[in-house]
């Protein structure tokens, strides 16, 4: 049976601590958002969940209530103290492991995690969104599923089906993103100035970019292609490649010569990367 919801920072003997702006802390204050996130993660009792920045443990409690094991990485020592006091039984039973460290410098293999053996579910600081997406998607140790609570506009940009961006293509190269649900600012304390949304990424793999070399070339071409937004894709790529070579490649891939980077699908970007690897840059 699920334990009743209770905001952790209100039930311990500790006084509520002031969120640190430097850590981008906005704590969840409602029961429904953790439920939405866990549903998006399709949590099963056999799952191992990596939670980033659990704070006072509102999401942690919901994950544990569903029977999964949790590895919680927290850099704020004040939150670590509260988590250790609140989840004594769960820690003792081995269902919860609290790691006092900074995820930005922590190696996943130190957590005894292996490829696709875990899921990531977290309410993350807005300013770390891009970085955390990169380290989990590009890493050789990938989660099977990733669920982030992020700024609404960023989630919409990642999951949209038209008008691609570097961000959306960078995510889609490794998995399938989906906009799950909007989470209004009133679900947090302190209240952020913008709304959030739940991002789900499934089917995570390195199938599209199996080697470091292919990853590097893909992202080099991607950034080159989006280099000047007002220019056509061919013109941007012509900074590094001969125009005649590019025209031949575009013709072979049936890409219009006047196409812009935002109109090119992931599959065409991957094909473009393969074809450009066969010709010499300027």
NUVOSE-950441 format. One record per residue (C-alpha): residue in one letter; x, y, z. Coordinates in nm, 3 decimals. Each point is the difference from the previous one (the first is absolute). Layout:
BEGIN
   residuo      east     north        up
         A         X         Y         Z
...
end
This chain:
BEGIN
   residuo      east     north        up
         X     0.000     0.000     0.000
         X     0.129     0.343    -0.088
         X     0.100     0.226     0.285
         X    -0.199     0.321     0.035
         X     0.162     0.304    -0.156
         X     0.173     0.242     0.229
         X     0.250     0.266    -0.102
         X     0.322    -0.123     0.160
         X     0.132     0.339     0.106
         X    -0.310     0.049     0.216
         X     0.012    -0.326     0.197
         X     0.361    -0.027     0.116
         X     0.137     0.166     0.311
         X     0.207     0.228    -0.224
         X    -0.118     0.346    -0.087
         X    -0.078     0.044    -0.370
         X     0.315     0.126    -0.168
         X     0.013     0.281    -0.249
         X     0.040    -0.125    -0.359
         X     0.330     0.096    -0.157
         X    -0.026     0.200    -0.320
         X     0.347    -0.122    -0.097
         X    -0.136    -0.357    -0.011
         X    -0.321     0.096    -0.180
         X    -0.209    -0.154     0.278
         X    -0.377     0.002    -0.045
         X    -0.151    -0.269     0.222
         X    -0.315    -0.190    -0.095
         X    -0.286     0.064     0.242
         X    -0.280    -0.219    -0.137
         X    -0.064    -0.374    -0.015
         X    -0.136    -0.008    -0.351
         X     0.316     0.102    -0.187
         X     0.214    -0.285     0.139
         X    -0.280    -0.239    -0.101
         X    -0.001     0.138    -0.353
         X     0.377    -0.035    -0.022
         X     0.000    -0.357     0.127
         X    -0.277    -0.092    -0.243
         X     0.207     0.149    -0.282
         X     0.292    -0.214     0.116
         X    -0.221    -0.311    -0.002
         X     0.159    -0.109     0.328
         X     0.000    -0.367     0.095
         X     0.108    -0.158     0.329
         X     0.312    -0.145    -0.160
         X     0.119     0.342    -0.123
         X     0.302     0.192     0.119
         X    -0.068     0.373    -0.017
         X     0.271     0.263    -0.004
         X    -0.137     0.325     0.142
         X     0.196     0.322    -0.042
         X    -0.041     0.268     0.266
         X    -0.269    -0.161     0.219
         X    -0.005     0.303     0.228
         X    -0.240    -0.068     0.285
         X    -0.112    -0.334    -0.146
         X    -0.352     0.057    -0.135
         X     0.068    -0.185    -0.326
         X     0.221    -0.253     0.180
         X    -0.290    -0.101     0.223
         X    -0.229    -0.063    -0.299
         X     0.260    -0.212    -0.181
         X     0.063    -0.210     0.312
         X    -0.376    -0.044     0.051
         X    -0.011    -0.174    -0.338
         X     0.255    -0.259     0.113
         X     0.301     0.114    -0.203
         X     0.350     0.047     0.135
         X     0.141     0.352    -0.005
         X     0.347     0.145    -0.032
         X    -0.034     0.366     0.094
         X     0.285     0.237    -0.086
         X    -0.016     0.322     0.202
         X     0.263     0.275     0.019
         X    -0.165     0.208     0.274
         X     0.115    -0.129     0.341
         X    -0.307     0.150     0.169
         X    -0.226    -0.216    -0.217
         X     0.221    -0.305     0.054
         X    -0.046     0.038     0.376
         X    -0.379     0.014    -0.033
         X    -0.010    -0.296    -0.239
         X     0.213    -0.212     0.234
         X    -0.231     0.081     0.291
         X    -0.327    -0.045    -0.191
         X     0.072    -0.327    -0.180
         X     0.177    -0.196     0.273
         X    -0.186    -0.326    -0.069
         X     0.035     0.023    -0.378
         X     0.374     0.065     0.029
         X     0.044    -0.285     0.247
         X    -0.186    -0.242    -0.229
         X     0.212     0.096    -0.299
         X    -0.295     0.142    -0.197
         X     0.148     0.350     0.015
         X     0.362     0.102    -0.046
         X     0.085     0.364     0.051
         X     0.313     0.123    -0.176
         X     0.127     0.338     0.123
         X     0.165     0.119    -0.320
         X    -0.035     0.230    -0.300
         X    -0.145    -0.178    -0.304
         X     0.201     0.233    -0.225
         X     0.326    -0.167     0.106
         X    -0.124    -0.345     0.107
         X     0.083    -0.298    -0.222
         X    -0.299    -0.232    -0.044
         X     0.214    -0.313     0.028
         X     0.078     0.105     0.359
         X    -0.367    -0.060     0.075
         X     0.029    -0.361    -0.123
         X    -0.233     0.080    -0.287
         X     0.026    -0.179    -0.331
         X    -0.140     0.084    -0.341
         X    -0.385     0.002    -0.009
         X    -0.018    -0.148     0.352
         X    -0.171     0.304     0.153
         X    -0.242     0.286    -0.060
         X     0.052     0.367     0.075
         X    -0.288     0.196     0.154
         X     0.069     0.348     0.133
         X    -0.118     0.354     0.059
         X     0.305     0.182    -0.133
         X     0.118     0.362     0.016
         X    -0.082     0.188    -0.319
         X     0.360     0.110    -0.052
         X     0.126    -0.361    -0.004
         X    -0.254    -0.132    -0.252
         X     0.227    -0.012    -0.304
         X     0.298    -0.131     0.193
         X    -0.194    -0.283     0.167
         X    -0.159    -0.105    -0.329
         X     0.346    -0.025    -0.154
         X     0.163    -0.200     0.278
         X    -0.278    -0.257     0.011
         X    -0.068    -0.033    -0.372
         X     0.355     0.016    -0.133
         X     0.158    -0.205     0.280
         X     0.101    -0.358    -0.070
         X    -0.208    -0.091     0.307
         X    -0.353     0.103    -0.101
         X    -0.329    -0.030     0.190
         X    -0.281    -0.201    -0.159
         X    -0.245     0.285     0.064
         X     0.047     0.361     0.103
         X    -0.263     0.227     0.156
         X     0.088     0.360     0.075
         X    -0.211     0.280     0.141
         X     0.130     0.301    -0.191
         X    -0.095     0.343    -0.129
         X    -0.312    -0.031    -0.213
         X     0.137     0.183    -0.304
         X     0.308    -0.222    -0.010
         X    -0.206    -0.321     0.015
         X    -0.225     0.128    -0.279
         X     0.305     0.080    -0.213
         X     0.147    -0.346     0.052
         X    -0.316    -0.200    -0.066
         X    -0.144     0.193    -0.295
         X    -0.042    -0.179    -0.331
         X     0.066     0.297    -0.227
         X     0.260     0.276    -0.022
         X     0.292    -0.185     0.152
         X     0.280     0.158     0.203
         X     0.344    -0.108     0.114
         X    -0.153    -0.093     0.335
         X    -0.287    -0.208    -0.138
         X     0.225    -0.188    -0.245
         X     0.264    -0.057     0.269
         X    -0.261    -0.178     0.212
         X    -0.171    -0.186    -0.284
         X     0.335    -0.141    -0.115
         X     0.003    -0.210     0.320
         X    -0.365    -0.059     0.088
         X    -0.367     0.082    -0.047
         X    -0.114     0.313     0.189
         X    -0.359     0.063     0.104
         X    -0.170     0.298     0.162
         X    -0.199    -0.161     0.283
         X    -0.168     0.276     0.194
         X     0.025     0.367     0.096
         X     0.079     0.071     0.366
         X    -0.097     0.351     0.105
         X     0.228     0.209     0.219
         X    -0.233    -0.027     0.300
         X     0.120    -0.357     0.063
         X     0.339     0.129     0.118
         X     0.154     0.192     0.287
         X     0.139     0.253    -0.060
         X    -0.231     0.066    -0.294
         X     0.196     0.026    -0.326
         X    -0.083     0.271    -0.251
         X    -0.086    -0.250    -0.275
         X    -0.192    -0.327    -0.026
         X     0.167    -0.339    -0.027
         X    -0.080    -0.319    -0.188
         X     0.079    -0.369     0.026
         X     0.229    -0.133    -0.272
         X     0.012    -0.375    -0.064
         X     0.275    -0.156    -0.214
         X    -0.026    -0.369    -0.090
         X     0.178    -0.239    -0.240
         X     0.333     0.147     0.110
         X     0.297    -0.149    -0.182
         X     0.318     0.066    -0.200
         X    -0.140    -0.171    -0.310
         X     0.003     0.317    -0.210
         X     0.347     0.109     0.114
         X     0.184    -0.313     0.116
         X     0.350     0.150     0.024
         X     0.153     0.312     0.150
         X     0.130     0.095    -0.344
         X    -0.348    -0.014    -0.154
         X    -0.142     0.200     0.290
         X     0.263     0.269    -0.043
         X    -0.054     0.026    -0.376
         X    -0.379     0.008     0.038
         X     0.011     0.286     0.249
         X     0.264     0.187    -0.200
         X    -0.220    -0.012    -0.310
         X    -0.312     0.081     0.203
         X     0.154     0.314     0.152
         X     0.140     0.100    -0.338
         X    -0.339    -0.046    -0.167
         X    -0.173     0.219     0.259
         X     0.288     0.248     0.005
         X    -0.188     0.292    -0.153
         X    -0.376    -0.038     0.037
         X    -0.091     0.229    -0.286
         X     0.218    -0.188    -0.246
         X    -0.097    -0.312    -0.188
         X     0.153    -0.328     0.114
         X     0.218    -0.035    -0.308
         X     0.148     0.348     0.052
         X     0.084    -0.076     0.362
         X     0.165    -0.331    -0.084
         X     0.194     0.168    -0.282
         X     0.220     0.163     0.263
         X     0.170    -0.339     0.042
         X    -0.079    -0.189    -0.321
         X     0.018     0.073    -0.372
         X    -0.337     0.112    -0.133
         X     0.018    -0.240    -0.295
         X     0.053    -0.294     0.235
         X    -0.291     0.114     0.215
         X    -0.231     0.034    -0.298
         X     0.076    -0.358    -0.100
         X    -0.068    -0.124     0.352
         X    -0.326     0.197     0.023
         X    -0.112    -0.139    -0.334
         X     0.077    -0.359     0.105
         X    -0.193     0.044     0.327
         X    -0.284     0.192    -0.171
         X     0.055     0.304     0.220
         X    -0.119     0.322    -0.168
         X     0.291     0.236    -0.068
         X    -0.191     0.282     0.171
         X    -0.082    -0.204     0.314
         X     0.063     0.151     0.341
         X     0.149    -0.194     0.291
         X    -0.322     0.006     0.205
         X    -0.194    -0.183    -0.272
         X     0.235    -0.301    -0.018
         X    -0.107    -0.313     0.186
         X     0.229    -0.202     0.224
         X     0.023    -0.283    -0.252
         X     0.123     0.244    -0.267
         X     0.252     0.154     0.241
         X     0.137    -0.348     0.070
         X     0.019    -0.077    -0.371
         X     0.163     0.337    -0.062
         X     0.261    -0.080     0.264
         X     0.083    -0.329    -0.171
         X     0.030     0.160    -0.343
         X     0.212     0.292     0.120
         X     0.236    -0.242     0.175
         X     0.090    -0.127    -0.346
         X     0.116     0.334    -0.136
         X     0.279     0.230     0.109
         X    -0.065     0.324     0.182
         X     0.160     0.318    -0.132
end
